[in-house]
Amino acid sequence: MKTKDLALAACVALLPVTLAFAGGTDEKAVRDADEQWSKVASAKDLDKTVSFYADDAVVLPPNQAAIMTKDGIRDLWKGFLESLTDISWKTTRVETAKSGDMAYLIGTYEMTMKDGSKDKGKYCEVWKKQADGKWKVTTDMFSSDLPAPVASSSAAGGTTQKK
């Protein structure tokens, strides 16, 4: 009887450690996925870049309406990648849900446009673990750290800076 009690106590004592490692595994998986996403975007691979989004993803770019279709997201990235010479981003914070199926990432991005101008800013992404165990972006929001451009009286709106 004492052996069973000892075994049960050991299992109960190790449960928090096991759960902590499981949470760390999810954090590493989503952090690694985001790093891979940055690499394929930097390589200007449109198909792979868009493949990181879930089918029901929403992108919230600055100074324009939310984009809520996969085709719209693809069009956004197509125009975006065509205007860049370089883009990269780095995660600075990851929080995972206790359930292990959701996470959010916060980080910073840098990019260089074909005209030589540079932008840097921050982002927030929400990732969801899919039925196959892969992590996909469900919400992507980003904005520049640069001052907003001064609008002239003849301008019909602002410029858009993208992740």
N, C-alpha and C positions, 0 to 999 in steps of 0.2 A: 504494500500500500504506500509506503514511504517513497518508493521508486516512482510510482505514478504521480504522487504529489510533487515530487522534485521535477519530473519531466514537465508537468503542467506549469509549474512556476517558471521554469526556464523558457517555455514557449511564450507565456504571457510577458515575461521580461524582455524577450527579443522582438516582440511584435512592433513596438515603436521604432526600433532600429530597422527592421525590415521595411516598414512603411516609409521611413525616411529615405532609404535607398531607392525604393520604388519611385518616390516623388522626384528624387535626383535624376533618375533615369528619364522621366518625362521631361524634366527641365533640359537635360542634355540633348534629348531627341529634338525638341522644338528649337533650341538654340542652334543645333547643327543644321536643321532644315533651313532656318533663316540665313545662316552663313552660306549654305549652298545656293539659296535663292539669290543672294547678293552676287555670288560668282557668276551665275548664268545671266543675270541682268547685265553685269559688267562685260560679259562676252557678247552681249546684244543678241542673245538667242530668244527671240520672241515667243516661240512655242513653249519652251521650257520655263520661261519667266511666267507666262500666264498659267502654266500647269500647277503652280503653287497655290492658286486660288481654288476654294471650294466652288461647286456649281452655283450656290446661292450667295456668293460673296458680294460685299458692298465696298466700294472704294470711295473715300471722302476726300477728294482733292481740294486744295484751297481755291477760293474764289470761283467756284462753279458748283453745279448741282451734283448730287450723289450719283454714282454710276452703279447700277444694280443688275446688269446683265453681263454674262461672260463675253459676248461680242463687244459690248461697250468697254469692258476692261481691256480687251485685246486692242481695240482701236486707240484707247488712251496710251497704252504701252507702245504701240506701233509708232505713233507720232512722237512719243517721248524718246524712244530709243533712237529714232532717226535724227533727233535734234541734239544728241549728246556725243561727246567724245569719250567721256568716262563717268561712271557712277559706281558708288559703293556705299554700303551702310554697315553699321556695327551695333549689335545689341548691347545695351548697358544694364538692362534689368529684365528679369524673367520672373513671372509669378504664375504658378500652376494651381488649378483648382484641386481641392482635396479629392474630388471625384476622379481626377486623372484624365479627364477628357477635354479640358479647356485650359488655355494659357493666354496670357497677354505679354507682349514684349514692348519695351520702350528702348529707343536708341537714337543714334544720330546718323545723318547721311551727308555725303559730299558728292558734288557732281560738277562737271565742266561741260559747258555747251560748245557747240561747233564754232560759235563766234568768239570763243575764248573767255566768256564770262563764267564766273563760278558761283555756286550756291552751296550753302550748307544749312542744315536744319535738323528737325527732330521728327520722330514718327511714333505711332502707337499701332500695334497690330494685335488682333485677336485671332488665335489659332484654335482649331477644333480637331480632335483626334477622330478620324473617320473609321468606319466599320472594319476596314482592312488594316487598321493600326497606324496608317500614315497620318501625319499632321498636315492640315491645309489652312490657309488664311481665309477667315470669314469676314473680317473687317480690317481695312487698311486706311489709316488717316495720317497725313503728313503736312508739314508747313515749314516754310523758310524761317531762318533766324535773321535774315537780312531785313532792313527796314523796307516797309511797303513803298513802292514807287509813288512819287507825287503825281497825281492825276492832273492832266491839263484840262482846261475847260472844254476842249474839243474831243477829249478822249471819251470813249463810250464804255468805260469799265476799266478794270485793272488787268494786270498780267497774271498769268498762272504759273506758279512754281510747283514742280512735281518732285516726288521722291525719286 
